[in-house]
Amino acid sequence: MALNVLYFAWVRERIGEPREKVETQAATVMELIEELRAREERYAMAFSDLSALRVAVDQELTEFDAALDGAREVAFFPPMTGG
């Protein structure tokens, strides 16, 4: 399946791209992360501390165990703070 994967803030800085189209066999967000980590060091660094990341699937905030069946977009970003 092809997914649009978006990276925001420091995740984008570590990976070096704001977005990319990814061909994946992943069934969950976590499986997608594992595939990305295995690509190369910049991905491994970006996904080294999942407690510092949030994820949205098709623009809905979700958890790392969320299914990707039918998804078109996955976005990774740091937790949002307000003030």
Buried (B, 14 or more C-beta within 10 A) or exposed (E): EEBBBBBBEEBBEBBEEEBEEBEBEBEBBBBBBEBBBEEEEBBEEBBEEEEEBBBBBBEEEBEBEBEBEEBEEBBBBEEEEEE
